[in-house]
Amino acid sequence: MRYAYLQLGSDAEAEEAVDLTFDQVMDRWPRMLQMENPESYAWTILQRRIIDVHRKRQRHPE
């Protein structure tokens, strides 16, 4: 959550990114258990969700 907040600067957007990451990890959990480094995979998912939030911001300026 802290990493997402530092990247996004907003509690709401950080929470959105983390929630989406959690959902995606849970969907892939059985496959992730077979991976050598599931933590890296989860970090990659979070980073991609942060990018998605940045893109969403650009389409919908506040």
A tleap script that builds the chain and sets N, CA, C and O, in Angstrom:
source leaprc.protein.ff14SB
mol = sequence {
  NMET ARG TYR ALA TYR LEU GLN LEU GLY SER
  ASP ALA GLU ALA GLU GLU ALA VAL ASP LEU
  THR PHE ASP GLN VAL MET ASP ARG TRP PRO
  ARG MET LEU GLN MET GLU ASN PRO GLU SER
  TYR ALA TRP THR ILE LEU GLN ARG ARG ILE
  ILE ASP VAL HIE ARG LYS ARG GLN ARG HIE
  PRO CGLU
}
set mol.1.N position { 0.827 -1.185 0.000 }
set mol.1.CA position { 0.000 0.000 0.000 }
set mol.1.C position { 0.878 1.258 0.000 }
set mol.1.O position { 0.591 2.226 -0.704 }
set mol.2.N position { 1.950 1.228 0.801 }
set mol.2.CA position { 2.843 2.395 0.861 }
set mol.2.C position { 3.496 2.663 -0.488 }
set mol.2.O position { 3.594 3.809 -0.929 }
set mol.3.N position { 3.938 1.598 -1.132 }
set mol.3.CA position { 4.565 1.763 -2.446 }
set mol.3.C position { 3.564 2.370 -3.428 }
set mol.3.O position { 3.900 3.306 -4.154 }
set mol.4.N position { 2.357 1.853 -3.454 }
set mol.4.CA position { 1.335 2.374 -4.368 }
set mol.4.C position { 1.040 3.839 -4.053 }
set mol.4.O position { 0.879 4.648 -4.967 }
set mol.5.N position { 0.969 4.184 -2.767 }
set mol.5.CA position { 0.719 5.572 -2.387 }
set mol.5.C position { 1.861 6.481 -2.851 }
set mol.5.O position { 1.621 7.573 -3.364 }
set mol.6.N position { 3.093 6.028 -2.670 }
set mol.6.CA position { 4.236 6.839 -3.106 }
set mol.6.C position { 4.223 7.055 -4.616 }
set mol.6.O position { 4.631 8.111 -5.098 }
set mol.7.N position { 3.763 6.073 -5.348 }
set mol.7.CA position { 3.721 6.184 -6.802 }
set mol.7.C position { 2.543 7.030 -7.285 }
set mol.7.O position { 2.638 7.715 -8.304 }
set mol.8.N position { 1.435 6.978 -6.547 }
set mol.8.CA position { 0.202 7.617 -7.010 }
set mol.8.C position { -0.154 8.896 -6.263 }
set mol.8.O position { -0.826 9.766 -6.818 }
set mol.9.N position { 0.287 9.025 -5.010 }
set mol.9.CA position { 0.026 10.231 -4.249 }
set mol.9.C position { -1.396 10.383 -3.747 }
set mol.9.O position { -1.796 11.470 -3.327 }
set mol.10.N position { -2.157 9.313 -3.786 }
set mol.10.CA position { -3.553 9.361 -3.364 }
set mol.10.C position { -3.911 8.067 -2.651 }
set mol.10.O position { -3.642 6.974 -3.150 }
set mol.11.N position { -4.523 8.203 -1.476 }
set mol.11.CA position { -4.956 7.011 -0.741 }
set mol.11.C position { -5.953 6.191 -1.549 }
set mol.11.O position { -5.851 4.966 -1.615 }
set mol.12.N position { -6.906 6.863 -2.155 }
set mol.12.CA position { -7.962 6.167 -2.898 }
set mol.12.C position { -7.388 5.415 -4.096 }
set mol.12.O position { -7.741 4.260 -4.335 }
set mol.13.N position { -6.513 6.063 -4.838 }
set mol.13.CA position { -5.930 5.405 -6.006 }
set mol.13.C position { -4.979 4.279 -5.595 }
set mol.13.O position { -4.921 3.244 -6.259 }
set mol.14.N position { -4.248 4.474 -4.520 }
set mol.14.CA position { -3.370 3.411 -4.028 }
set mol.14.C position { -4.197 2.209 -3.601 }
set mol.14.O position { -3.847 1.069 -3.906 }
set mol.15.N position { -5.285 2.460 -2.902 }
set mol.15.CA position { -6.151 1.368 -2.475 }
set mol.15.C position { -6.754 0.650 -3.680 }
set mol.15.O position { -6.861 -0.576 -3.684 }
set mol.16.N position { -7.143 1.402 -4.689 }
set mol.16.CA position { -7.684 0.792 -5.906 }
set mol.16.C position { -6.653 -0.127 -6.556 }
set mol.16.O position { -6.978 -1.253 -6.933 }
set mol.17.N position { -5.417 0.343 -6.689 }
set mol.17.CA position { -4.356 -0.456 -7.303 }
set mol.17.C position { -4.078 -1.717 -6.496 }
set mol.17.O position { -3.911 -2.796 -7.066 }
set mol.18.N position { -4.027 -1.588 -5.186 }
set mol.18.CA position { -3.750 -2.742 -4.322 }
set mol.18.C position { -4.918 -3.733 -4.371 }
set mol.18.O position { -4.698 -4.942 -4.434 }
set mol.19.N position { -6.148 -3.234 -4.342 }
set mol.19.CA position { -7.314 -4.120 -4.421 }
set mol.19.C position { -7.341 -4.889 -5.737 }
set mol.19.O position { -7.619 -6.088 -5.752 }
set mol.20.N position { -7.053 -4.203 -6.839 }
set mol.20.CA position { -7.022 -4.874 -8.138 }
set mol.20.C position { -5.904 -5.915 -8.178 }
set mol.20.O position { -6.073 -6.993 -8.748 }
set mol.21.N position { -4.771 -5.589 -7.574 }
set mol.21.CA position { -3.662 -6.540 -7.501 }
set mol.21.C position { -4.067 -7.768 -6.700 }
set mol.21.O position { -3.815 -8.898 -7.118 }
set mol.22.N position { -4.695 -7.547 -5.552 }
set mol.22.CA position { -5.129 -8.655 -4.713 }
set mol.22.C position { -6.089 -9.562 -5.476 }
set mol.22.O position { -5.959 -10.786 -5.432 }
set mol.23.N position { -7.054 -8.964 -6.177 }
set mol.23.CA position { -8.008 -9.754 -6.953 }
set mol.23.C position { -7.296 -10.608 -8.001 }
set mol.23.O position { -7.618 -11.781 -8.187 }
set mol.24.N position { -6.334 -10.004 -8.674 }
set mol.24.CA position { -5.612 -10.722 -9.721 }
set mol.24.C position { -4.745 -11.831 -9.130 }
set mol.24.O position { -4.658 -12.919 -9.698 }
set mol.25.N position { -4.109 -11.564 -8.002 }
set mol.25.CA position { -3.300 -12.598 -7.345 }
set mol.25.C position { -4.188 -13.770 -6.921 }
set mol.25.O position { -3.824 -14.931 -7.110 }
set mol.26.N position { -5.344 -13.464 -6.353 }
set mol.26.CA position { -6.245 -14.534 -5.913 }
set mol.26.C position { -6.723 -15.380 -7.102 }
set mol.26.O position { -6.858 -16.597 -6.980 }
set mol.27.N position { -6.976 -14.744 -8.235 }
set mol.27.CA position { -7.391 -15.488 -9.428 }
set mol.27.C position { -6.300 -16.432 -9.916 }
set mol.27.O position { -6.589 -17.490 -10.474 }
set mol.28.N position { -5.041 -16.043 -9.703 }
set mol.28.CA position { -3.903 -16.822 -10.204 }
set mol.28.C position { -3.194 -17.625 -9.111 }
set mol.28.O position { -2.162 -18.242 -9.373 }
set mol.29.N position { -3.732 -17.624 -7.895 }
set mol.29.CA position { -3.047 -18.219 -6.761 }
set mol.29.C position { -2.585 -19.658 -6.983 }
set mol.29.O position { -1.428 -19.962 -6.692 }
set mol.30.N position { -3.438 -20.559 -7.485 }
set mol.30.CA position { -2.950 -21.941 -7.679 }
set mol.30.C position { -1.721 -22.011 -8.597 }
set mol.30.O position { -0.789 -22.775 -8.342 }
set mol.31.N position { -1.732 -21.218 -9.649 }
set mol.31.CA position { -0.586 -21.200 -10.564 }
set mol.31.C position { 0.625 -20.547 -9.896 }
set mol.31.O position { 1.756 -20.990 -10.096 }
set mol.32.N position { 0.395 -19.506 -9.111 }
set mol.32.CA position { 1.502 -18.821 -8.440 }
set mol.32.C position { 2.204 -19.719 -7.434 }
set mol.32.O position { 3.410 -19.589 -7.225 }
set mol.33.N position { 1.468 -20.626 -6.812 }
set mol.33.CA position { 2.083 -21.537 -5.849 }
set mol.33.C position { 3.140 -22.427 -6.500 }
set mol.33.O position { 4.030 -22.935 -5.819 }
set mol.34.N position { 3.043 -22.613 -7.795 }
set mol.34.CA position { 4.012 -23.435 -8.519 }
set mol.34.C position { 5.232 -22.634 -8.985 }
set mol.34.O position { 6.220 -23.213 -9.437 }
set mol.35.N position { 5.164 -21.316 -8.876 }
set mol.35.CA position { 6.246 -20.456 -9.360 }
set mol.35.C position { 7.422 -20.463 -8.399 }
set mol.35.O position { 7.268 -20.694 -7.200 }
set mol.36.N position { 8.589 -20.209 -8.947 }
set mol.36.CA position { 9.799 -20.130 -8.138 }
set mol.36.C position { 9.811 -18.856 -7.283 }
set mol.36.O position { 10.312 -18.867 -6.159 }
set mol.37.N position { 9.260 -17.764 -7.818 }
set mol.37.CA position { 9.287 -16.492 -7.104 }
set mol.37.C position { 7.934 -15.780 -7.239 }
set mol.37.O position { 7.817 -14.837 -8.022 }
set mol.38.N position { 6.930 -16.208 -6.501 }
set mol.38.CA position { 5.606 -15.588 -6.617 }
set mol.38.C position { 5.580 -14.138 -6.140 }
set mol.38.O position { 4.729 -13.365 -6.579 }
set mol.39.N position { 6.490 -13.758 -5.256 }
set mol.39.CA position { 6.536 -12.376 -4.781 }
set mol.39.C position { 6.851 -11.412 -5.918 }
set mol.39.O position { 6.248 -10.344 -6.019 }
set mol.40.N position { 7.786 -11.788 -6.762 }
set mol.40.CA position { 8.126 -10.942 -7.913 }
set mol.40.C position { 6.951 -10.809 -8.863 }
set mol.40.O position { 6.703 -9.739 -9.419 }
set mol.41.N position { 6.239 -11.895 -9.042 }
set mol.41.CA position { 5.063 -11.870 -9.915 }
set mol.41.C position { 4.012 -10.921 -9.344 }
set mol.41.O position { 3.409 -10.150 -10.091 }
set mol.42.N position { 3.787 -10.966 -8.039 }
set mol.42.CA position { 2.817 -10.078 -7.399 }
set mol.42.C position { 3.256 -8.615 -7.526 }
set mol.42.O position { 2.426 -7.743 -7.780 }
set mol.43.N position { 4.549 -8.342 -7.352 }
set mol.43.CA position { 5.054 -6.970 -7.519 }
set mol.43.C position { 4.837 -6.480 -8.943 }
set mol.43.O position { 4.484 -5.320 -9.158 }
set mol.44.N position { 5.048 -7.359 -9.910 }
set mol.44.CA position { 4.834 -6.990 -11.306 }
set mol.44.C position { 3.374 -6.640 -11.546 }
set mol.44.O position { 3.071 -5.674 -12.248 }
set mol.45.N position { 2.478 -7.412 -10.973 }
set mol.45.CA position { 1.049 -7.116 -11.111 }
set mol.45.C position { 0.749 -5.743 -10.514 }
set mol.45.O position { 0.052 -4.942 -11.137 }
set mol.46.N position { 1.264 -5.457 -9.318 }
set mol.46.CA position { 1.024 -4.160 -8.685 }
set mol.46.C position { 1.554 -3.024 -9.548 }
set mol.46.O position { 0.876 -2.013 -9.731 }
set mol.47.N position { 2.741 -3.181 -10.069 }
set mol.47.CA position { 3.312 -2.132 -10.911 }
set mol.47.C position { 2.450 -1.888 -12.154 }
set mol.47.O position { 2.279 -0.745 -12.576 }
set mol.48.N position { 1.923 -2.931 -12.721 }
set mol.48.CA position { 1.043 -2.770 -13.888 }
set mol.48.C position { -0.269 -2.092 -13.510 }
set mol.48.O position { -0.789 -1.287 -14.283 }
set mol.49.N position { -0.807 -2.400 -12.344 }
set mol.49.CA position { -2.045 -1.740 -11.895 }
set mol.49.C position { -1.792 -0.256 -11.642 }
set mol.49.O position { -2.660 0.574 -11.912 }
set mol.50.N position { -0.611 0.083 -11.127 }
set mol.50.CA position { -0.255 1.493 -10.931 }
set mol.50.C position { -0.194 2.212 -12.271 }
set mol.50.O position { -0.674 3.339 -12.391 }
set mol.51.N position { 0.385 1.579 -13.269 }
set mol.51.CA position { 0.424 2.153 -14.614 }
set mol.51.C position { -0.993 2.351 -15.139 }
set mol.51.O position { -1.291 3.371 -15.761 }
set mol.52.N position { -1.864 1.381 -14.892 }
set mol.52.CA position { -3.257 1.506 -15.322 }
set mol.52.C position { -3.931 2.718 -14.686 }
set mol.52.O position { -4.674 3.438 -15.353 }
set mol.53.N position { -3.674 2.946 -13.396 }
set mol.53.CA position { -4.274 4.095 -12.713 }
set mol.53.C position { -3.732 5.393 -13.308 }
set mol.53.O position { -4.492 6.343 -13.494 }
set mol.54.N position { -2.437 5.452 -13.609 }
set mol.54.CA position { -1.859 6.639 -14.255 }
set mol.54.C position { -2.535 6.885 -15.602 }
set mol.54.O position { -2.869 8.025 -15.926 }
set mol.55.N position { -2.735 5.855 -16.368 }
set mol.55.CA position { -3.397 6.000 -17.675 }
set mol.55.C position { -4.837 6.474 -17.511 }
set mol.55.O position { -5.308 7.315 -18.277 }
set mol.56.N position { -5.527 5.942 -16.526 }
set mol.56.CA position { -6.910 6.334 -16.255 }
set mol.56.C position { -6.979 7.824 -15.902 }
set mol.56.O position { -7.902 8.529 -16.309 }
set mol.57.N position { -6.002 8.278 -15.150 }
set mol.57.CA position { -5.918 9.704 -14.794 }
set mol.57.C position { -5.811 10.576 -16.034 }
set mol.57.O position { -6.458 11.620 -16.122 }
set mol.58.N position { -5.011 10.157 -16.972 }
set mol.58.CA position { -4.785 10.960 -18.179 }
set mol.58.C position { -6.043 11.069 -19.025 }
set mol.58.O position { -6.259 12.083 -19.689 }
set mol.59.N position { -6.871 10.039 -19.008 }
set mol.59.CA position { -8.106 10.069 -19.777 }
set mol.59.C position { -9.196 10.863 -19.086 }
set mol.59.O position { -10.092 11.397 -19.741 }
set mol.60.N position { -9.123 10.943 -17.762 }
set mol.60.CA position { -10.156 11.619 -16.974 }
set mol.60.C position { -9.510 12.623 -16.023 }
set mol.60.O position { -9.433 12.371 -14.821 }
set mol.61.N position { -9.052 13.745 -16.540 }
set mol.61.CA position { -8.417 14.707 -15.644 }
set mol.61.C position { -9.383 15.205 -14.571 }
set mol.61.O position { -10.575 15.385 -14.815 }
set mol.62.N position { -8.835 15.419 -13.382 }
set mol.62.CA position { -9.687 15.874 -12.268 }
set mol.62.C position { -9.793 17.371 -12.270 }
set mol.62.O position { -10.466 17.943 -11.412 }
savepdb mol mol.pdb
quit
